[in-house]
Amino acid sequence: SDILNHCLKIDITFSNIFSTYISHACEGDTLIIECPSRTSVAVLSAFYGRRVPNQHLCPSANTNTSLLLRYINYSKVLSECQDRRSCHIPVFSPVFGQDPCPLTSKYLLVAYKWSSFEQL
């Protein structure tokens, strides 16, 4: 019935609003985040670099993976994505500042939520 469909829609909507999404892109690619209509990105965290030994995420041509590389320009992700319905961030070192390990391939991970829900 209409009431059941309405309740299911509310349940799905609230389920989605509380979900945390994680998007990633490898160095040289573009990270793309798109939210549904009437929602916007609420950035929770961002990471640019390489966490070792994660060899399954953007495999590195450099076999020396004993180095833990972690750095981020969080303000860049916020300025591009926060409170927007979509954002596109090119993933390469100059976007995020000085690169202490130029021979190590990197990736960008962004955790986010939808900041509002679709009005029923």
C-alpha positions in Angstrom: 0.0 0.0 0.0 1.0 3.7 -0.1 1.7 3.8 3.6 4.1 0.8 3.3 5.9 2.3 0.4 6.2 5.6 2.2 7.7 3.9 5.3 10.1 1.9 3.1 11.2 5.0 1.4 11.8 6.7 4.8 13.8 3.7 6.0 16.0 3.6 2.9 16.5 7.3 3.1 17.5 7.3 6.8 19.7 4.2 6.2 21.6 6.1 3.5 22.0 9.4 5.5 23.8 7.6 8.3 26.0 5.6 6.0 29.7 6.4 5.6 31.1 6.2 2.1 34.7 5.8 1.2 35.9 6.8 -2.3 39.4 6.4 -3.6 41.5 7.2 -6.7 45.0 6.2 -7.6 47.7 8.7 -8.4 47.2 10.1 -11.9 43.4 9.6 -11.8 40.6 11.8 -10.6 38.6 11.2 -7.4 34.9 11.8 -8.1 32.3 12.0 -5.5 28.6 12.4 -6.4 25.7 12.6 -4.0 22.0 12.2 -4.8 19.8 15.2 -5.3 19.1 17.3 -2.3 22.2 16.1 -0.5 25.8 17.3 -0.3 29.2 16.0 0.8 30.2 16.1 4.5 33.8 15.2 4.5 34.8 13.0 7.6 38.4 12.3 6.8 40.9 12.3 4.0 44.2 10.5 3.4 46.8 11.0 0.6 49.8 8.8 0.4 50.4 5.1 0.8 49.7 2.9 3.7 51.9 -0.2 3.7 51.4 -3.1 3.1 48.1 -2.4 1.2 49.2 -3.8 -2.1 45.7 -4.4 -3.4 44.8 -0.7 -3.5 46.5 1.0 -6.4 49.5 -1.4 -6.7 52.8 0.3 -6.6 55.5 -0.2 -9.2 58.0 0.5 -6.4 58.7 -2.8 -4.7 60.2 -1.1 -1.6 57.1 -1.0 0.5 58.7 -0.9 3.9 58.0 2.8 4.1 54.9 4.1 5.7 53.9 7.3 3.9 51.1 9.4 5.3 50.3 13.0 4.6 47.3 15.0 3.6 46.3 18.5 2.7 42.9 18.1 4.3 41.9 21.7 3.5 42.2 20.9 -0.3 39.6 18.1 0.0 37.4 20.4 2.1 37.6 23.3 -0.3 36.7 21.1 -3.3 34.1 18.9 -1.7 32.5 20.1 1.5 28.8 21.1 1.1 28.8 20.4 -2.6 26.7 17.8 -4.4 29.7 16.6 -6.3 33.4 17.1 -6.5 36.4 16.1 -8.7 39.9 16.1 -7.3 42.9 15.3 -9.5 45.2 12.9 -7.6 48.8 13.9 -8.1 51.4 15.2 -5.7 51.5 18.9 -6.7 47.8 19.2 -5.6 48.7 18.1 -2.0 52.0 19.9 -1.5 55.6 18.7 -1.3 56.2 15.0 -2.0 58.7 13.4 0.4 58.6 10.1 -1.5 58.3 10.8 -5.3 59.1 7.2 -6.3 56.2 5.8 -4.3 52.8 5.7 -6.0 50.0 7.1 -3.9 46.3 7.3 -3.6 43.6 9.5 -2.2 41.0 8.1 0.2 38.0 10.3 1.3 35.4 9.2 3.9 32.2 11.2 3.7 28.5 11.2 4.5 25.5 12.8 2.8 24.8 16.0 4.8 21.0 16.0 4.4 18.3 13.7 3.2 15.8 13.9 0.4 12.6 15.6 1.6 9.6 13.3 1.2 
